[in-house]
Amino acid sequence: MQVQEFLERSAERFPDKAALIAGSRRFTFSDIDAQGNRLANFLSGCGIGDGDRVVVLLDNCPETVISIFGVLKADSVFVVINPSVKADKLAYMINNCRAAALITHSSKWSTALKAAIDSPSLKTVLVAGDTDAILEREDGGGFPFEAHGWDEALGGSKVVTPGSKAIDIDLAALIYTSGTTGHPKGVMLTHLNIVSASTSITAYLENRADDIILNTLPLSFDYGLYQILMAAQFGGTVVLERSFTYPYAVIELLKREKVTGFPIVPTMAAILLQMKELKKERFEHLRYITNTAAALPASHINGLRKIFEGARIYSMYGLTECKRVSYLPPEELDRRPTSVGRGMPNEQVYLVDGDGRMIDEPGVDGELVVRGANVMKGYWELPEETERMLRPGRYPWEKVLYTGDIFRKDEEGFLYFVSRRDDIIKSRGEKVSPKEVENVIYELPDVIEAAVVGVPDEILGESIKAFIVLKRDSELTDKDIISHCMKRLEDFMVPKVVEFKEALDKTSSGKISKKGL
């Protein structure tokens, strides 16, 4: 099965049912399917098809959803990028995957154009929004790619469903995540990977066609992305918000649209618990809340239960390389509030010691290993990184995922997170490479040494802290450092705290040691 069949089958079963609600804009399944067909036929007409990568640089909006399914219908690979990305990083990702097309919005044009000009693989750039003033260069010259407006392109394309040649082992998506080298790496996900993960998750959530999911999470974040894919699979409705910036408006939307499913992360939980007015509200339609990125403190779980009485709360753990690993059944929350549960359906998980031997006894720390059809194919053109994560399993026919995360399990096999093996920071559910942040800080001439670490944070999972040594007469302040990072990095990568030091400890080989930090 291919991922776009989620949409096509729901369009056949529920053609007039609301598939997507985004502000005042409402789309039925047949609307999304027809628009996806138009986009696929447009891309095909531009020579973009089998296995070509298409980068999507958009906010949470209907065009993003249409782009995902349209790219799949063209037998291509979608690459959804965080809309706050800077031009140099966008250019790196476009060039790294040699994208053939870029879909963006006029509000992102400045960033998109800077990256696209330096990306020789691009054949086509498609721009939604107000394009009248931007699709012609001021100097009268042309772009090194074809540039088209969204309405013009889709309006002139056929609505007929294009024939697909792809099979389930073909790539469906590349999701870029932080790497230890400081450059993002592309997680390769096949149709089979995505279908398997979505089927397992919707099974344990007991999703059904009358579910209405409120999603405020970025579609560039796999947790947000899968809300769209899963709803298309079971025929549910997604209420799509750009963010959780205005929580009171989100709560009003949750009530007005009679939402049944609400995916959150710990930062959202903390904000919700500060909204005292919610204790007076009733949310009788809300059937479940899911949480991932970091474990919810027991106090937050209890607080959410009081506000959203009757809603089942699912505590979960996952990583981009396999989407989801485990979930804790809501009835187990009181007994083991700090656990992230056991492996989800159609998947096996176990712990191994430093020599790769399986750990059977409870209470012993070990690296978590995942086997299942949801495990990625590898990292895009990074064979060494792939080999480090995907290793031979117990059987000669398989490769399994070594997560790099240390867990322990109890007598009944429930998992408890202990720590990460590498220095990648996981903040707000996003992976952050310390080296990438350090490289940006080193751009400031007054910085002599910089070390970035993750520190425990009850809300963020980990927050980002930078330790910095400055030149003797420097007048740089912590605000200057943070301001510089905000200009050069996505918001989730910006240090929360900066601490200045006279010197940083070194190893015997002269490298900065982060152990004491």
N, C-alpha and C positions, 0 to 999 in steps of 0.2 A: 504493500500500500504506500502511496505517496501522500505527503502532508496536505497538498492542495485538495485532495479528495475529502478531507474533513469538511471544507467549505462547500464543495460541489454536492456532496451527499445531503448536507443540511439544506442547501438551496432547493434540492429536489423534494425533501420531506416537508420543509417549512418555508416555502418561497416568500410568503408575506409576513413572516415573523420578524420582529426587531432583532437584528444581529448586533447592532452597534448604535450607541447613543453618545454623542459628543456635543455637549452644550445644546444648542437649538437644532443641531443636525442629527437626523435619524436615518439609518440605513437598514433595509431588510436584507435577508440572506441573498435574495436574488439580485438586489442592488450591488452588494459587494462582489458577488460572483461575476456579474456583467461588467463591472468596472475593472475587475481583475483580468477578465478576458481581453478587454480593450487594451489594457497596459501590456499584457503578454504579446498581443498581436503587433502593437507598436514596437516593442523591443525586438521582436523577430524581424520586423521590417527594417530595423537598423542593423541587422546582422548579428544580433545578440541572442544566444541560445544555449545549446548543450554545455553545461558546466561553467559558463561564463559567470564571473562574479559581478554583482550589482550592489554598490554601496548606497545605503539609505540614510541620509542625514536630515532627519525631521523630528519635530516634537511629537508628543502623544497626540495624534490627530487621525482622522479617517484616512488621509492619504498614506500614512505609514502602514495601516492595516491593508489597504488596497495594494500597496507596493509589495508587501511580503507575499501575498497570494499571487499577485501578477507575475512577480519574478519566478516563483515556483511553477506557475503555469507555462512559463517560457522555457522550462527545463534548466533554469539558471539557479544561481546560489545567492541568497540574500545575505547582506552584511549590514546589520543595523548598528549605527554608531551613535554614541552618546552625543546629544545635540550641543553640549557645552564644550566639545572638543576644540582645541586650537588648530590653526591651519597647518602648522608643521607636523603635528601628530596625525592629522587627517591625511596629509600627503603621504606620510610614511605608510599608513595602512592601505591606502589606495594602491600605492606602488608595490607594497609587499605582496598583496594578493593579485596584483595586475588586473584591477577591476576594469571592466569594459564599459560600465555605465555608472552614473551618479544621479541619484534622485534627491532633490533638496527643495527648500522653500526660499522665496525671495528674501525673507528675513535673515537667512543664513548665507546669502549670496557672497558677501565679502569674504567670509571664511572659506566657503566652497570654491570660489574662483581662485583664491591664492593657492589652494591645494591642487585644484584641477589643472592650472597652468603648468604645474611641475609634474604632471602625471601623464606620460606619453601613452599609456595603455588605454586611456579613456577614449571611447568613440563618441559617446553621447552623454549629454547632461540634460536632465529633465527638471524643470523648475515649476513648483506650485506657487500660488499666491499672485501678487501683482508683478507681472513680468515686463510690462510695457517699457520701463525705463532701464532695464538691465540686460536685455538680450542683444543689445547692440553696443559695441565698444565705442568709447568716447573718441578714440583716435581714428575711427572709421575702418579699422582693420577687423579681421575675423578672428574667431577663437580657433584654437587647434583641435577643436572637437565640434560636433553638431550640438547646438543649444536649442531647446524646444520648451514652450510653455505647456504646462500640464493639461489645461482645458483644450488647447488646440490639438495636442498629441492624441489624447484619449477620444476627443470628439470626432476625429477623423479615422478612428480605428474600428475594425469589425468587432461585433459583440460575440461572435461564434466562439465556442470553446476550442482552443488550439489542441491538436493532437499531441500527446506526450510520449516521448521515447524513454524517459527516465525510469529506472527501477529502484527498488527500495535501498540498495546499497550505494546509490549515487549521493553525492553531497547535496544537502538542502540549505545548510547555513554555515557561515563562519562567524563565530562570536569572539571578538578580541578581548583578551584579559591580560592583566599585567604579568610581565615575566621578570625573572631574576636579573636579566641583563639590562633592564631599564627600558627595553623596547616591548610593546605589546605583542602577544603571540595569538595566532588565530586557532581557536578550537574548532576542529572539523567535525560537523554533525551530519550524519546521513539521514535520509527519510526514515530509515528503520530506527535509528537512535531516537528521533523525535517522537515517532509514533509509539514506540515502546514506552518512553518516559511518560508521555501524555496519557496513554491507556492505563498505566499503573497508578498515576496520581488521581485521575478521575475515578478510578475504582475505589480507592480507599476514602476519598472524599464523598463518595456516593452521589456524584453529580448527576443531574437529570435535566431534561429540556426546559423545565420551568425555572431553572436557576438564573439569577440575575447577579452578575459579578461587578463590583465597583473596583476599578483599577486606577490607582494614582501612581503606580510604580512606572519608571521609565521602560519603554519597550526595547531599549538597548540593553536592559538588565534581564537576564533570562527568566527571572521570577515574574516580571511584568509581561514579557513576551509570551510566556506560556499561558497567561490568562486568556489571551486572544486565541491561541491555537487550541487550547482545551475546550473553550466555549464553542468554537466551530465544530469540534469533534462531537460534542453531545447536544448541540443545537441550542445552547443557552445564549443569553444576552450579556454583552459587556457594556457597562457605563464607563466611558473613558474620560479621565481627567488628566490635565497636563501635569499636575503635581499635588502634593499635600500642603502647599504653601498657605492655603486659606482653609483651615480645618473646619471652621463653622459652616462654610459653604459646602464642604464635602459631606458633613453630617446631614445638612438639609437635603442634599442630593440623595444620600443613603435612604432617608425617610421617604422622600417624594417618589423615588423610583422603586420602592419596596424591595430593596436589595436583599439577596439571600446569602451572598458570599463576599467576604471582605478580606483580601490579602493585605497583611501589614508587615512592617519591620519594627524592631524595638524603639527606634526614634519616634515613630508614629504612636506607638503604645504610650510612651511617656507624655506626649502632647495630649492625647485623649484623656489620660488620667488627671491632667491639670485642668480640664474643662469641667468645672463643678456643675454647670448647668445640665450636663448629660445625665446626672443622677435622677433628674426629674422626667427624663424622656423615656419613651417606650419604643423598643425596636422588635416588635413581634414577628416581623418577616425575616429577620436575620437568622440564618440557619447555622452558619459556621464562620469562624475567623481562622486564618492560617498565619503562621509566623515563621520566618526563617531569617538568615543573615547572622543572628546571634541568639542565644537562648534568652527567653524572657525571664527576668527575676520572678521568684514566687509571688512577691508582693504585687507585681504588675499583672500576673495571671489572675490573682484574686480580685484585683481592682477591675479588670476587664469583665470578669464574671458578674460582678455587681452591676456594672453599667449595661452590659449586653446579656441580660438574663435569658437563658434558653439557647444561646448560641454555643455550639461546640467549638472548643479551641484546640487547634492542631499545632503542636510544636514540631518543627521539622529541621532537617539538616541536609545540605546538598552542596555541590560545587559545579561550576560550569561544565567541567569535563564529563559529567554524567547526569547533569541536571538535578536530580534528586537522589538521595541515598536512603533516608529513613524518615519515619514519622512516629510520633507518640500518640496512640489512641487517646482521645479526650478522657475516657474513663480511667486512664492511668495517671492523670495529672496530679491527683492528691497523693498518690503513693510514691511517685518519682518525678517531682516537678523540675528537676535539673537534667533529666534525661531527654535525648532527642529520639528515643524509641528504637525500633528495630527496622531492618531492611524492608523496603516497600515490596508490593507484589511483583513477581517475575524478576527477582533479583536476589543475589546472595551476597552477604558481607561477612568478613571475618577479620581478626587481628593477627598480625605477625610480629615476631621479634626482629632484632637487627640483622639476623641471618636468614630471614624469610621463612622461619618455621612458624607454623600456626600455633596460636596461643589458645588453649582450651579452658584454662582455669580462670575464674572470675577475679576481678580486682587487680589484674596485672596490666600495666600499660603496654600498648603495642600500636603499630601503624595500621590504620584502617584500609582494607582492600575491598574493592567492589568488583563483582562479576555480573554481567548482564548485557542485554541488547541495547541498553541505554548508554553504555560506555562509548565515549568518542572514538573516532578513527585515529586521532592523533593531532599534533600541532602542525599547522600549515608550513611545509618545507623546513621543519626543524627536527630532523631525525634523531639527534642526540637527546633533545628534550623529550621527544616522544618515547624513546627507549627507556628513559629514566622513569616515566610515569606508567607506561604500558609494558608489563613484563610477563613472561610465561607463567601460567597458572598451574593448577593441580593436574590439568589434563593437557595432552599434547596438542590439542586443536585450538587452544584459547590463549588470549592475552587478557590480563586483568589490570584494573586501575589501582595503582598505589597512590593514595590520596595525599600523602605527606602530612596528614593529620594524625595526632596521637590521641587514642581513646582508651577507655577501659570499659568492661562490661560487668553487669551484675550476674547473680546466679541464674536469672531467667533470660539472659542474653540481651538486656536493654543496654544501650550505648550511652556513654558519658564523655563529652569532649574534654580533653586535657590541655593540649597545646598544638601549635604548628611545628613541623620539623624544619622548614626553611624560614627565611626572614620576611616573606611576603606578609603584608599587613592586610587584614580583612576588616574594613570599616564600612558601616552602613550596607553591608552585603556585597560591596565592591572590593576586588583585589587591588592593592596598591603596592607598587614596587618601590621600596625605599630608595633604590639607586636612581630611579627616574626623578623623584623629588629632590634628592641630593644634587643631581646634575643641574636642575633649575636654580637651586640655591647658590651653587658655585658660579653661576653667571654673574653674580654681584662681585665686583672687584675687591671689596673689603673682606670677603669671606676667605679665611685660610683653611679651615676644616669644617666639615659638616657630617653629621650622622643622624639618620632618621630611623626611628623605631616606633613600634606600636605599643601603646600602654593600655592596660585593661580599662574598659569603660562599660559601665552597666547598661548604657543605652546604645552606644555605637558598636559594641562588641570590642573593638579596639579604636582608640583615637590616635591621631598622628602627632608625634612630638619630635621636634628638631633640636638637636644640640649643636651649637655653633661656636667656633672660635674666630674672632675678628682680628683684623690688624689693630695694632696698639692704639692708634689715634682715631679709629673709626667712630662715627656718630650714628651708625645704623641702629635702629630700634627693632624690637620684636614686631611692631606694626609694619615697619618697612619690609621686613622679611615676608610676612604674611601677605601684604599687598602685592609684592612682586610675584609670589606664588599664585595668587588669585588671577593675575594677568596671564600666566603661562601654563596653568594646570586646570584640569576639571575640578569642580568644587569639592568633590569627595576626596581629592588628593591633597588639599591644602592643609598644612599643619594647624592643629588646634592650639598648640602651645609651643613656644620657642624659649629655649634656655641657653644663655650665653655662658661659656666656660673659658678658663684660662688655657686649658689644653685637654685633649682627649686621649684616653689610654690607648696604647698600641700593643700589638702582638710582637713576638720575637722577630717576625719578618717585616715589621714596620707598618703593618696594616692597622687601621683604626679598629679597636675592639669594642663591640657593643654589649658585651656581657655585663659590664658594670652599669650600663645605662638602663 
